[in-house]
Amino acid sequence: MPERRHTRHPLSRRTVFVTAALVPGAAALAGCKDDAASGAGTPGTKGAVNGTPTAPGPTEETPTVDPAVVAALSTVATQVTQLSQLYATASRKFPALRAQLAAGAKYHVSHLAKLKETQGVTAQAAKAVAAASSSQAALAAIAQQEKAAAVTHAAAAVKLSGAPARLLAEIAAAETQLSATLTPKKKDAS
């Protein structure tokens, strides 16, 4: 049996013309736009298909956030604010700790910003934090507060779903890591 060779043939004008003639709507569809601003669609229908609007009109309300979610995230925002203040107080009193506390302080600022992206979330003003008597005591206090916050925020995450739950779980994970890294190392007695 003779071997068949496949050769590539470049598209001829005839092939292109026949294809365009067989699919006349293809050229018309290429210029279609679906957004209302471009004037697409039937005038007066506001983008409706079979009487059903395809996009919210200006008279429709935007969805609101569940008040329980706002309350939970606001509580966490207040706690994160308190942790931030604890970091700031320790950094001011013990300048040698600033480099060690910088990452945690940065995380809490970004977490607070992320929490406040949800409409209605606010943080209460943090109470004045008493400064520890030594840098080691300050680190131990921060580590203990991080650990307590991680437990609280993980428990709150379980009660929510979707993006708020993921955010709280992320915050709890970061607090767990911070607690572990800031806990002062115990000296061996051996």
TORLOBA-719153 format. One line per 8 residues: number of its first residue (from 1); their letters; for each residue x, y, z of C-alpha. Coordinates in steps of 0.02 Angstrom, whole numbers, padded with zeros to 5 digits. Layout:
N
NUM = A = X,Y,Z  ...;
end
This chain:
190
1 = MPERRHTR = 00000,00000,00000  00074,00167,-00047  00115,00287,00092  00004,00441,00100  00085,00601,00139  -00010,00740,00217  00042,00908,00157  -00016,01069,00231;
9 = HPLSRRTV = -00111,01178,00112  -00121,01360,00151  -00296,01432,00155  -00349,01493,-00014  -00461,01641,-00046  -00594,01521,-00106  -00593,01425,00061  -00607,01585,00161;
17 = FVTAALVP = -00747,01651,00049  -00847,01488,00059  -00829,01482,00249  -00885,01662,00266  -01033,01628,00150  -01088,01475,00248  -01077,01561,00416  -01148,01734,00382;
25 = GAAALAGC = -01188,01766,00565  -01006,01742,00616  -00954,01913,00555  -01107,01994,00631  -01079,01909,00799  -00900,01968,00807  -00964,02146,00826  -01094,02107,00961;
33 = KDDAASGA = -01078,02181,01133  -01178,02129,01283  -01166,02281,01394  -01309,02404,01408  -01192,02555,01394  -01152,02508,01215  -01335,02514,01169  -01345,02327,01141;
41 = GTPGTKGA = -01509,02234,01156  -01685,02284,01118  -01725,02464,01165  -01838,02478,01316  -01806,02302,01383  -01662,02347,01500  -01571,02191,01443  -01722,02078,01476;
49 = VNGTPTAP = -01731,01908,01398  -01906,01832,01393  -01962,01966,01516  -01825,01926,01643  -01694,02061,01675  -01516,02000,01644  -01432,02136,01746  -01488,02231,01899;
57 = GPTEETPT = -01569,02395,01856  -01537,02558,01946  -01694,02536,02052  -01638,02369,02125  -01548,02368,02293  -01375,02298,02315  -01367,02148,02430  -01328,02181,02611;
65 = VDPAVVAA = -01211,02084,02722  -01287,01969,02852  -01290,02064,03020  -01222,01909,03109  -01071,01909,02993  -01044,02096,03020  -01054,02071,03209  -00931,01926,03206;
73 = LSTVATQV = -00807,02018,03095  -00825,02177,03199  -00783,02079,03357  -00629,02008,03272  -00581,02181,03208  -00588,02247,03387  -00478,02104,03449  -00354,02131,03307;
81 = TQLSQLYA = -00348,02316,03351  -00308,02270,03531  -00168,02155,03473  -00099,02295,03363  -00097,02410,03512  -00007,02278,03615  00127,02268,03479  00142,02458,03472;
89 = TASRKFPA = 00158,02474,03661  00292,02339,03671  00387,02415,03524  00388,02587,03606  00442,02524,03777  00570,02398,03711  00647,02466,03550  00758,02311,03538;
97 = LRAQLAAG = 00600,02208,03501  00543,02316,03354  00622,02206,03220  00553,02048,03300  00377,02122,03316  00372,02207,03145  00300,02058,03050  00160,02030,03175;
105 = AKYHVSHL = 00115,02213,03178  00110,02214,02988  -00001,02060,02983  -00125,02138,03103  -00135,02299,03002  -00171,02200,02843  -00297,02088,02933  -00388,02239,03001;
113 = AKLKETQG = -00395,02316,02827  -00462,02152,02755  -00595,02141,02891  -00652,02319,02859  -00679,02281,02674  -00843,02202,02726  -00980,02333,02729  -01028,02383,02907;
121 = VTAQAAKA = -00876,02308,02996  -00803,02425,03127  -00676,02405,03267  -00703,02474,03440  -00565,02581,03514  -00438,02474,03605  -00417,02490,03792  -00251,02554,03856;
129 = VAAASSSQ = -00129,02411,03870  -00014,02398,04020  00165,02374,03968  00262,02224,04032  00409,02249,04150  00538,02164,04036  00557,02126,03852  00540,01940,03886;
137 = AALAAIAQ = 00379,01971,03983  00315,02078,03840  00351,01940,03713  00269,01811,03826  00114,01922,03847  00099,01951,03659  00122,01765,03623  -00012,01722,03751;
145 = QEKAAAVT = -00134,01850,03677  -00098,01785,03501  -00135,01607,03557  -00298,01658,03642  -00351,01760,03490  -00311,01614,03373  -00424,01498,03471  -00564,01628,03475;
153 = HAAAAVKL = -00550,01668,03290  -00542,01485,03238  -00702,01453,03338  -00785,01604,03255  -00732,01541,03082  -00820,01376,03112  -00985,01469,03139  -00974,01561,02972;
161 = SGAPARLL = -00959,01505,02792  -00881,01565,02631  -00761,01711,02622  -00788,01772,02802  -00747,01598,02869  -00591,01586,02761  -00534,01759,02819  -00555,01714,03003;
169 = AEIAAAET = -00466,01549,02977  -00323,01640,02891  -00311,01764,03035  -00315,01622,03163  -00176,01530,03070  -00067,01686,03068  -00099,01714,03254  -00051,01533,03291;
177 = QLSATLTP = 00112,01556,03196  00148,01720,03283  00113,01642,03452  00235,01502,03416  00373,01615,03351  00357,01746,03489  00350,01626,03635  00515,01647,03728;
185 = KKKDAS = 00624,01492,03718  00645,01400,03882  00822,01369,03935  00873,01188,03961  00907,01142,04143  01034,01010,04093;
end
